[in-house]
């Protein structure tokens, strides 16, 4: 990396939108995986459906809070999908992913400090080690999530103001019905934070590969449905 590129990376990393991505991802992981940990500490008081609700609610709240600042990605798979779609500039991709990763790790570190090493810090692991099953399911789950993001949050034909609700409900729904099998991550850094802080790396690769593949597949499908994105708003500034 040249001196100029390093300078540009630092500038993009400390830009308001990247900082917003870091803060948003911190809140997402802190609330979501925190709910997993508190559920175990409390003997199941939160419940699985409660955990699913927390993940969906925090995503919806963050979209309405930070969407106008950063686009509310909070997910490298989403950032890469928007870049490939042509709706996000390449120069900001690495800064966004770095900020998201830092936010997730900081959240997991604070949870471990405050609650201890509980429930594997909310780490995502394939049920009974069935990594192929989880890889396939995580790909499908992320395809659905990204499809909803493109349709509700990007397409100008969608009802205005409902993107956060639609995306949050999708996250909650997918966490509710598939969380016990895969962890329903759909987000590489949501899995990366607990994995790094807790040292839990079993089959971790699939929580990067599957969400990225699923999101890219959603881009391909929505590109076709929207006439190569000519029917949606294009703004990469």
C-alpha positions as CSV (number, residue, x, y, z in Angstrom):
1,X,0.0,0.0,0.0
2,X,1.5,3.3,-1.1
3,X,1.7,6.4,1.2
4,X,-1.1,8.0,-0.8
5,X,-3.4,5.0,-0.5
6,X,-2.7,4.6,3.2
7,X,-3.6,8.3,3.7
8,X,-6.8,7.8,1.7
9,X,-7.6,4.7,3.8
10,X,-7.2,6.6,7.1
11,X,-9.3,9.5,5.7
12,X,-12.1,7.1,4.8
13,X,-11.8,5.1,8.0
14,X,-12.3,8.2,10.1
15,X,-15.0,9.7,8.0
16,X,-18.3,10.2,9.7
17,X,-20.0,7.5,7.6
18,X,-17.4,4.9,8.5
19,X,-17.5,5.9,12.2
20,X,-21.3,5.5,12.0
21,X,-20.8,2.0,10.6
22,X,-18.5,1.1,13.5
23,X,-20.9,2.5,16.1
24,X,-23.9,0.8,14.5
25,X,-22.1,-2.6,14.3
26,X,-21.0,-2.2,17.9
27,X,-24.6,-1.7,19.0
28,X,-25.8,-4.5,16.9
29,X,-23.4,-7.1,18.3
30,X,-23.6,-5.7,21.8
31,X,-27.4,-6.0,21.9
32,X,-27.8,-9.2,19.9
33,X,-25.0,-11.4,21.3
34,X,-25.6,-9.7,24.7
35,X,-29.1,-11.1,24.6
36,X,-27.8,-14.6,23.9
37,X,-25.5,-14.3,26.9
38,X,-28.1,-12.8,29.3
39,X,-30.5,-15.5,28.2
40,X,-28.1,-18.1,29.6
41,X,-27.2,-16.1,32.7
42,X,-30.9,-15.7,33.5
43,X,-31.8,-19.3,32.9
44,X,-33.7,-18.6,29.7
45,X,-35.6,-15.5,30.7
46,X,-35.0,-13.8,27.3
47,X,-36.0,-17.0,25.3
48,X,-35.0,-17.8,21.7
49,X,-37.8,-15.7,20.3
50,X,-36.7,-12.9,22.5
51,X,-33.2,-13.0,21.2
52,X,-34.6,-13.0,17.6
53,X,-36.7,-10.0,18.5
54,X,-33.6,-8.2,19.9
55,X,-31.6,-8.7,16.7
56,X,-34.4,-7.6,14.5
57,X,-35.3,-4.6,16.7
58,X,-31.8,-3.3,16.9
59,X,-31.3,-3.6,13.2
60,X,-34.5,-1.7,12.5
61,X,-33.6,1.0,15.1
62,X,-30.1,1.5,13.6
63,X,-31.4,1.8,10.1
64,X,-33.7,4.6,11.1
65,X,-30.9,6.2,13.2
66,X,-27.9,5.9,10.9
67,X,-29.2,5.1,7.5
68,X,-29.0,8.7,6.4
69,X,-25.4,8.9,7.5
70,X,-23.8,5.7,6.4
71,X,-26.4,3.7,4.5
72,X,-26.7,1.4,7.6
73,X,-24.8,-1.6,6.2
74,X,-23.3,-2.9,9.5
75,X,-22.3,-6.0,7.5
76,X,-19.4,-6.6,5.1
77,X,-21.6,-8.9,2.9
78,X,-24.0,-5.9,2.4
79,X,-21.2,-3.5,1.7
80,X,-19.7,-5.8,-0.9
81,X,-23.1,-6.3,-2.5
82,X,-23.7,-2.6,-2.8
83,X,-20.3,-2.1,-4.3
84,X,-20.8,-4.8,-6.9
85,X,-24.2,-3.4,-7.6
86,X,-22.6,0.0,-8.4
87,X,-24.3,1.8,-5.5
88,X,-21.3,2.2,-3.2
89,X,-17.8,3.5,-4.1
90,X,-14.9,1.1,-4.1
91,X,-12.7,3.6,-2.2
92,X,-14.9,3.2,0.9
93,X,-15.3,-0.6,0.9
94,X,-12.2,-1.5,3.0
95,X,-12.8,1.4,5.5
96,X,-16.4,0.2,6.0
97,X,-15.4,-3.4,6.6
98,X,-12.6,-2.3,9.0
99,X,-15.0,-0.1,10.9
100,X,-17.6,-2.9,11.1
101,X,-15.0,-5.4,12.3
102,X,-13.7,-3.1,14.9
103,X,-17.2,-2.3,16.2
104,X,-18.0,-6.0,16.5
105,X,-14.8,-6.9,18.3
106,X,-15.2,-4.0,20.7
107,X,-18.7,-5.1,21.5
108,X,-17.6,-8.7,22.2
109,X,-14.7,-7.5,24.2
110,X,-16.9,-5.3,26.4
111,X,-19.4,-8.1,26.8
112,X,-16.8,-10.6,28.0
113,X,-15.4,-8.0,30.4
114,X,-18.8,-7.2,31.9
115,X,-20.6,-10.6,31.7
116,X,-17.7,-13.1,31.5
117,X,-17.2,-15.9,29.1
118,X,-20.9,-17.0,28.9
119,X,-22.7,-18.8,26.0
120,X,-19.5,-18.7,23.9
121,X,-20.1,-14.9,23.8
122,X,-22.9,-15.6,21.3
123,X,-20.6,-17.2,18.8
124,X,-22.3,-18.8,15.8
125,X,-21.6,-22.5,15.3
126,X,-23.2,-25.1,13.0
127,X,-25.5,-27.5,14.9
128,X,-23.6,-30.7,15.6
129,X,-20.8,-29.5,13.5
130,X,-22.8,-29.9,10.2
131,X,-20.9,-27.2,8.4
132,X,-22.2,-28.0,4.9
133,X,-25.8,-27.7,6.1
134,X,-25.0,-24.4,7.8
135,X,-23.1,-23.1,4.8
136,X,-26.1,-23.8,2.5
137,X,-28.6,-22.3,4.9
138,X,-26.6,-19.2,5.7
139,X,-26.2,-18.6,2.0
140,X,-30.0,-18.8,1.6
141,X,-30.7,-16.7,4.7
142,X,-28.4,-13.9,3.5
143,X,-29.9,-14.1,0.0
144,X,-33.3,-13.4,1.5
145,X,-32.0,-10.6,3.7
146,X,-30.1,-8.9,0.8
147,X,-33.1,-9.3,-1.5
148,X,-35.3,-7.5,1.1
149,X,-32.6,-4.8,1.5
150,X,-32.5,-4.2,-2.2
151,X,-36.3,-4.2,-2.7
152,X,-37.3,-2.2,0.4
153,X,-34.3,0.1,0.9
154,X,-33.0,0.8,-2.5
155,X,-35.7,0.5,-5.1
156,X,-37.5,3.8,-5.6
157,X,-40.8,2.0,-6.3
158,X,-40.9,0.6,-2.7
159,X,-43.1,2.3,-0.1
160,X,-41.1,5.1,1.5
161,X,-40.1,4.8,5.2
162,X,-40.7,1.1,5.7
163,X,-37.2,-0.3,4.8
164,X,-36.0,-0.4,8.5
165,X,-39.2,-2.3,9.5
166,X,-39.0,-4.7,6.6
167,X,-35.3,-5.5,7.1
168,X,-35.6,-5.7,10.9
169,X,-38.5,-8.1,10.6
170,X,-36.5,-10.2,8.1
171,X,-33.6,-10.5,10.5
172,X,-35.9,-11.4,13.4
173,X,-37.8,-13.9,11.3
174,X,-34.7,-15.7,10.0
175,X,-33.1,-15.7,13.5
176,X,-36.3,-17.2,14.9
177,X,-36.7,-20.1,12.5
178,X,-33.1,-20.9,11.6
179,X,-31.0,-19.6,14.6
180,X,-31.0,-23.0,16.4
181,X,-29.4,-24.6,13.3
182,X,-26.8,-22.1,12.0
183,X,-26.9,-19.2,14.5
184,X,-28.5,-17.2,11.7
185,X,-25.6,-14.9,11.4
186,X,-26.0,-13.5,7.9
187,X,-23.2,-11.1,8.8
188,X,-19.5,-12.0,8.8
189,X,-18.5,-9.5,11.6
190,X,-21.4,-10.5,13.8
191,X,-19.7,-13.9,13.9
192,X,-16.2,-12.5,13.8
193,X,-16.4,-10.5,17.0
194,X,-17.3,-13.4,19.4
195,X,-14.9,-15.7,17.5
196,X,-11.9,-13.4,17.9
197,X,-12.6,-12.4,21.5
198,X,-13.6,-15.9,22.6
199,X,-11.1,-17.9,20.4
200,X,-13.9,-19.9,18.9
201,X,-12.9,-20.6,15.3
202,X,-14.7,-23.9,14.5
203,X,-16.0,-23.6,10.9
204,X,-15.8,-19.8,11.2
205,X,-14.9,-19.5,7.5
206,X,-18.4,-20.4,6.5
207,X,-19.8,-17.3,8.2
208,X,-17.8,-15.2,5.8
209,X,-18.2,-17.3,2.6
210,X,-21.9,-18.1,2.9
211,X,-23.2,-14.5,3.6
212,X,-21.0,-13.0,0.9
213,X,-22.2,-15.6,-1.6
214,X,-25.8,-15.2,-0.6
215,X,-25.7,-11.4,-0.9
216,X,-24.0,-11.5,-4.3
217,X,-26.6,-14.0,-5.6
218,X,-29.3,-11.5,-4.4
219,X,-27.6,-8.8,-6.4
220,X,-27.7,-11.0,-9.6
221,X,-31.4,-11.8,-9.1
222,X,-32.4,-8.2,-8.3
223,X,-30.3,-6.9,-11.2
224,X,-32.5,-9.0,-13.5
225,X,-35.8,-8.0,-11.9
226,X,-34.9,-4.3,-12.0
227,X,-33.7,-4.1,-15.6
228,X,-30.0,-3.9,-14.6
229,X,-30.9,-1.6,-11.7
230,X,-32.2,1.1,-14.1
231,X,-35.4,1.2,-12.1
232,X,-33.7,2.1,-8.8
233,X,-32.0,5.2,-7.5
234,X,-28.3,5.3,-8.3
235,X,-26.2,7.3,-5.9
236,X,-22.6,6.3,-5.0
237,X,-21.3,9.6,-3.7
